[in-house]
Amino acid sequence: MERTSTEIVKAANITAIETSADRGAVDSELAYLAPAAAAALGLLADAIKRGTADRESVVQALKEAAVHERFADVLEAASEDVMDEVEDPYDFDARLDADNFSGAASEVRSLFRWL
């Protein structure tokens, strides 16, 4: 039985999502975004484990939503930010950080090609 993303959300019965930012551990306006995204993915994993969502439907919904592309975009933006802040574009440590972010973005995209 395949379920739509709306049915999956209804099956989750979400009452609240508390993040580290809610508990005062993080002092940033953007601090709510990453924990909220992680919590949403956690709810999808929990729905699969409880049997209230079909794994194929969840994976297909993630692919259709281009979750991997948005995550890769974050990593690429971090790579660009590293290089924007460095004075010497040939600084080995800065290049290594930027290359690691960029490589991770490529890996995220590649992983979804196998699904």
Rosetta constraint file for C-alpha pairs under 8 A:
AtomPair CA 1 CA 54 HARMONIC 7.27 0.50
AtomPair CA 2 CA 53 HARMONIC 7.94 0.50
AtomPair CA 2 CA 54 HARMONIC 6.24 0.50
AtomPair CA 2 CA 56 HARMONIC 7.95 0.50
AtomPair CA 2 CA 57 HARMONIC 6.05 0.50
AtomPair CA 3 CA 7 HARMONIC 5.88 0.50
AtomPair CA 3 CA 8 HARMONIC 6.49 0.50
AtomPair CA 3 CA 53 HARMONIC 6.75 0.50
AtomPair CA 3 CA 54 HARMONIC 6.89 0.50
AtomPair CA 3 CA 57 HARMONIC 6.28 0.50
AtomPair CA 4 CA 8 HARMONIC 6.33 0.50
AtomPair CA 4 CA 57 HARMONIC 7.10 0.50
AtomPair CA 4 CA 61 HARMONIC 7.97 0.50
AtomPair CA 5 CA 9 HARMONIC 6.27 0.50
AtomPair CA 5 CA 57 HARMONIC 7.84 0.50
AtomPair CA 5 CA 58 HARMONIC 7.43 0.50
AtomPair CA 5 CA 61 HARMONIC 6.51 0.50
AtomPair CA 6 CA 10 HARMONIC 6.27 0.50
AtomPair CA 7 CA 11 HARMONIC 6.08 0.50
AtomPair CA 8 CA 12 HARMONIC 6.38 0.50
AtomPair CA 8 CA 44 HARMONIC 7.83 0.50
AtomPair CA 8 CA 47 HARMONIC 7.46 0.50
AtomPair CA 8 CA 52 HARMONIC 7.29 0.50
AtomPair CA 8 CA 53 HARMONIC 5.93 0.50
AtomPair CA 9 CA 13 HARMONIC 7.34 0.50
AtomPair CA 11 CA 47 HARMONIC 7.52 0.50
AtomPair CA 11 CA 52 HARMONIC 6.28 0.50
AtomPair CA 11 CA 53 HARMONIC 7.74 0.50
AtomPair CA 12 CA 43 HARMONIC 6.86 0.50
AtomPair CA 12 CA 44 HARMONIC 7.97 0.50
AtomPair CA 12 CA 47 HARMONIC 6.32 0.50
AtomPair CA 12 CA 52 HARMONIC 7.76 0.50
AtomPair CA 17 CA 36 HARMONIC 7.45 0.50
AtomPair CA 17 CA 39 HARMONIC 7.07 0.50
AtomPair CA 18 CA 22 HARMONIC 6.01 0.50
AtomPair CA 18 CA 23 HARMONIC 7.56 0.50
AtomPair CA 19 CA 23 HARMONIC 6.63 0.50
AtomPair CA 19 CA 32 HARMONIC 7.02 0.50
AtomPair CA 19 CA 35 HARMONIC 5.73 0.50
AtomPair CA 19 CA 36 HARMONIC 7.00 0.50
AtomPair CA 20 CA 24 HARMONIC 6.43 0.50
AtomPair CA 20 CA 25 HARMONIC 5.28 0.50
AtomPair CA 20 CA 26 HARMONIC 6.37 0.50
AtomPair CA 20 CA 35 HARMONIC 7.30 0.50
AtomPair CA 21 CA 25 HARMONIC 5.46 0.50
AtomPair CA 21 CA 26 HARMONIC 4.76 0.50
AtomPair CA 21 CA 27 HARMONIC 6.92 0.50
AtomPair CA 21 CA 28 HARMONIC 7.77 0.50
AtomPair CA 21 CA 31 HARMONIC 5.81 0.50
AtomPair CA 21 CA 32 HARMONIC 5.98 0.50
AtomPair CA 22 CA 32 HARMONIC 7.84 0.50
AtomPair CA 26 CA 31 HARMONIC 6.29 0.50
AtomPair CA 27 CA 31 HARMONIC 7.08 0.50
AtomPair CA 28 CA 32 HARMONIC 7.98 0.50
AtomPair CA 30 CA 34 HARMONIC 7.79 0.50
AtomPair CA 31 CA 35 HARMONIC 7.20 0.50
AtomPair CA 32 CA 36 HARMONIC 5.97 0.50
AtomPair CA 33 CA 37 HARMONIC 6.19 0.50
AtomPair CA 34 CA 38 HARMONIC 6.16 0.50
AtomPair CA 35 CA 39 HARMONIC 5.97 0.50
AtomPair CA 36 CA 40 HARMONIC 6.17 0.50
AtomPair CA 37 CA 41 HARMONIC 6.39 0.50
AtomPair CA 38 CA 42 HARMONIC 6.10 0.50
AtomPair CA 39 CA 43 HARMONIC 6.20 0.50
AtomPair CA 40 CA 44 HARMONIC 6.50 0.50
AtomPair CA 41 CA 45 HARMONIC 6.31 0.50
AtomPair CA 42 CA 46 HARMONIC 6.11 0.50
AtomPair CA 43 CA 47 HARMONIC 6.10 0.50
AtomPair CA 44 CA 48 HARMONIC 6.41 0.50
AtomPair CA 44 CA 53 HARMONIC 7.84 0.50
AtomPair CA 44 CA 58 HARMONIC 7.05 0.50
AtomPair CA 45 CA 49 HARMONIC 6.28 0.50
AtomPair CA 46 CA 50 HARMONIC 6.08 0.50
AtomPair CA 47 CA 51 HARMONIC 6.09 0.50
AtomPair CA 47 CA 52 HARMONIC 5.16 0.50
AtomPair CA 47 CA 53 HARMONIC 5.26 0.50
AtomPair CA 48 CA 52 HARMONIC 6.13 0.50
AtomPair CA 48 CA 53 HARMONIC 4.93 0.50
AtomPair CA 48 CA 54 HARMONIC 6.09 0.50
AtomPair CA 48 CA 55 HARMONIC 5.78 0.50
AtomPair CA 48 CA 58 HARMONIC 7.98 0.50
AtomPair CA 53 CA 57 HARMONIC 7.26 0.50
AtomPair CA 53 CA 58 HARMONIC 7.02 0.50
AtomPair CA 54 CA 58 HARMONIC 6.38 0.50
AtomPair CA 55 CA 59 HARMONIC 6.12 0.50
AtomPair CA 56 CA 60 HARMONIC 6.01 0.50
AtomPair CA 57 CA 61 HARMONIC 6.00 0.50
AtomPair CA 58 CA 62 HARMONIC 6.19 0.50
AtomPair CA 59 CA 63 HARMONIC 6.21 0.50
AtomPair CA 59 CA 115 HARMONIC 7.81 0.50
AtomPair CA 60 CA 64 HARMONIC 6.09 0.50
AtomPair CA 61 CA 65 HARMONIC 6.05 0.50
AtomPair CA 62 CA 66 HARMONIC 6.17 0.50
AtomPair CA 62 CA 67 HARMONIC 5.62 0.50
AtomPair CA 62 CA 68 HARMONIC 7.78 0.50
AtomPair CA 63 CA 67 HARMONIC 6.42 0.50
AtomPair CA 63 CA 68 HARMONIC 7.26 0.50
AtomPair CA 63 CA 112 HARMONIC 7.46 0.50
AtomPair CA 66 CA 70 HARMONIC 6.48 0.50
AtomPair CA 67 CA 71 HARMONIC 6.21 0.50
AtomPair CA 68 CA 72 HARMONIC 6.02 0.50
AtomPair CA 68 CA 108 HARMONIC 6.13 0.50
AtomPair CA 68 CA 109 HARMONIC 6.03 0.50
AtomPair CA 68 CA 112 HARMONIC 6.95 0.50
AtomPair CA 69 CA 73 HARMONIC 6.02 0.50
AtomPair CA 69 CA 108 HARMONIC 7.88 0.50
AtomPair CA 69 CA 109 HARMONIC 6.54 0.50
AtomPair CA 70 CA 74 HARMONIC 6.42 0.50
AtomPair CA 71 CA 75 HARMONIC 6.58 0.50
AtomPair CA 71 CA 105 HARMONIC 7.44 0.50
AtomPair CA 71 CA 108 HARMONIC 7.60 0.50
AtomPair CA 72 CA 76 HARMONIC 6.14 0.50
AtomPair CA 72 CA 104 HARMONIC 7.52 0.50
AtomPair CA 72 CA 105 HARMONIC 4.24 0.50
AtomPair CA 72 CA 106 HARMONIC 7.06 0.50
AtomPair CA 72 CA 108 HARMONIC 6.18 0.50
AtomPair CA 72 CA 109 HARMONIC 6.77 0.50
AtomPair CA 73 CA 77 HARMONIC 6.03 0.50
AtomPair CA 73 CA 105 HARMONIC 7.11 0.50
AtomPair CA 74 CA 78 HARMONIC 6.25 0.50
AtomPair CA 75 CA 79 HARMONIC 6.28 0.50
AtomPair CA 75 CA 101 HARMONIC 5.29 0.50
AtomPair CA 75 CA 102 HARMONIC 6.38 0.50
AtomPair CA 75 CA 104 HARMONIC 6.96 0.50
AtomPair CA 75 CA 105 HARMONIC 5.48 0.50
AtomPair CA 76 CA 80 HARMONIC 6.25 0.50
AtomPair CA 76 CA 101 HARMONIC 6.26 0.50
AtomPair CA 76 CA 102 HARMONIC 5.35 0.50
AtomPair CA 76 CA 105 HARMONIC 6.17 0.50
AtomPair CA 77 CA 81 HARMONIC 6.06 0.50
AtomPair CA 78 CA 82 HARMONIC 6.25 0.50
AtomPair CA 78 CA 98 HARMONIC 7.41 0.50
AtomPair CA 78 CA 101 HARMONIC 6.59 0.50
AtomPair CA 79 CA 83 HARMONIC 6.58 0.50
AtomPair CA 79 CA 97 HARMONIC 7.22 0.50
AtomPair CA 79 CA 98 HARMONIC 4.24 0.50
AtomPair CA 79 CA 99 HARMONIC 6.87 0.50
AtomPair CA 79 CA 100 HARMONIC 7.79 0.50
AtomPair CA 79 CA 101 HARMONIC 5.19 0.50
AtomPair CA 79 CA 102 HARMONIC 5.82 0.50
AtomPair CA 80 CA 84 HARMONIC 6.08 0.50
AtomPair CA 80 CA 98 HARMONIC 6.93 0.50
AtomPair CA 81 CA 85 HARMONIC 6.25 0.50
AtomPair CA 82 CA 86 HARMONIC 6.50 0.50
AtomPair CA 82 CA 94 HARMONIC 6.60 0.50
AtomPair CA 82 CA 97 HARMONIC 7.20 0.50
AtomPair CA 82 CA 98 HARMONIC 5.81 0.50
AtomPair CA 83 CA 89 HARMONIC 6.76 0.50
AtomPair CA 83 CA 94 HARMONIC 6.88 0.50
AtomPair CA 83 CA 95 HARMONIC 7.22 0.50
AtomPair CA 83 CA 98 HARMONIC 6.57 0.50
AtomPair CA 86 CA 91 HARMONIC 7.72 0.50
AtomPair CA 86 CA 94 HARMONIC 6.85 0.50
AtomPair CA 89 CA 94 HARMONIC 7.80 0.50
AtomPair CA 89 CA 95 HARMONIC 7.29 0.50
AtomPair CA 90 CA 94 HARMONIC 7.97 0.50
AtomPair CA 90 CA 95 HARMONIC 6.86 0.50
AtomPair CA 91 CA 95 HARMONIC 6.10 0.50
AtomPair CA 92 CA 96 HARMONIC 6.02 0.50
AtomPair CA 93 CA 97 HARMONIC 6.34 0.50
AtomPair CA 94 CA 98 HARMONIC 6.19 0.50
AtomPair CA 95 CA 99 HARMONIC 5.87 0.50
AtomPair CA 96 CA 100 HARMONIC 6.02 0.50
AtomPair CA 97 CA 101 HARMONIC 6.39 0.50
AtomPair CA 98 CA 102 HARMONIC 6.20 0.50
AtomPair CA 99 CA 103 HARMONIC 5.86 0.50
AtomPair CA 100 CA 104 HARMONIC 6.06 0.50
AtomPair CA 101 CA 105 HARMONIC 6.31 0.50
AtomPair CA 102 CA 106 HARMONIC 6.45 0.50
AtomPair CA 103 CA 107 HARMONIC 6.25 0.50
AtomPair CA 104 CA 108 HARMONIC 6.23 0.50
AtomPair CA 105 CA 109 HARMONIC 6.48 0.50
AtomPair CA 106 CA 110 HARMONIC 6.19 0.50
AtomPair CA 107 CA 111 HARMONIC 6.07 0.50
AtomPair CA 108 CA 112 HARMONIC 6.80 0.50
AtomPair CA 109 CA 113 HARMONIC 6.87 0.50
AtomPair CA 110 CA 114 HARMONIC 7.13 0.50
AtomPair CA 111 CA 115 HARMONIC 7.25 0.50
